[in-house]
Amino acid sequence: MFQKINQFKRKHKILFAILIGFSVVSFWRGAWGILDVFVFPNNYTLSCITSLILGISLLAITNYIIEELM
C-alpha cells in the first residue's frame, strides 16, 4: 500500500501537491465551521476573538511560537 503511494508521489508530484493542498484546505474549512457553530454562535466577533486567543494560548503552551522564532 505505502509502496503504491510512494510510486504515485514520485510520478505525479504536481497532482499529489494539489491533493495535499485540497486536503489541508478542507480540514481547516471544517474546523472553522465547527468553531463557528459551537463557540458563541450568535456573536461572530466574540467567536473570532475567542478562537484567536485560544489558538495563541495553545501555541504558547506548546512552545511552538518560540521554536519557530529561533
Secondary structure, DSSP 8 states (H G I E B T S, - for coil): -HHHHHHHHHH-HHHHHHHHHHHHHHHHHHHHHHHHHHS-TT-HHHHHHHHHHHHHHHHHHTTHHHHHH-
